[in-house]
Amino acid sequence: MTAPQVVLVGPMGVGKSTVGQLLAERLGVGYRDTDDDIVAEQGRTIAEIFVDEGEPVFRAIEKRAVHKALAEHDGVLALGGGSILDEDTRALLAGHRVVYLSMDVEEAVQRTGLNAARPLLAVNPRKQWRELMEARRHLYEGIATAVVPTDGRTPEEVTQAALDALELKEA
């Protein structure tokens, strides 16, 4: 059975894509992002899916994409920020090397600008981000093999911290 070497989880804007690509390069493996899979399959942005279909439809699409990627991909896999809300997905992640990339709200504001492309943060972004994290933090921590704070760190520093936390050697 194929399984990712590393799965990255964490809130939107934490740097899963950037760190995932760096991690894949350093490990000499492929990189895959389930958000990219969804956009490619659906032919529209995640924000458009949220607006057109609603969050429950998006979460069902996301769940299928995550389950497929976990079964097919053997490199570094980045999951969408809310994918861990699904109980079946959390159960599937057991036994995988899962790195939770964490950050505080001020860092999130700086990185994302909490912009309109983030449908769950459209109104009062700081408050909504805090509420999302209060609801999700324990889920991220519950599935994580390692927690790597990203605040004040470059993508390269976060990548090295993830490699160190997992005790993985570069290719």
ABEGO torsion letter per residue (X at the ends): XBBBABBBBEBBGAGAAAAAAAAAAAAGBBBBBAAAAAAAAAGBBAAAAAAAAEAAAAAAAAAAAAAAAAAABABBBBBBAAAAABAAAAAAABGBBBBBBBBBAAAAAAAAGGBAABAAAABGAAAAAAAAAAAAAAAAAAABABBBBABGBBAAAAAAAAAAAAGBBBX
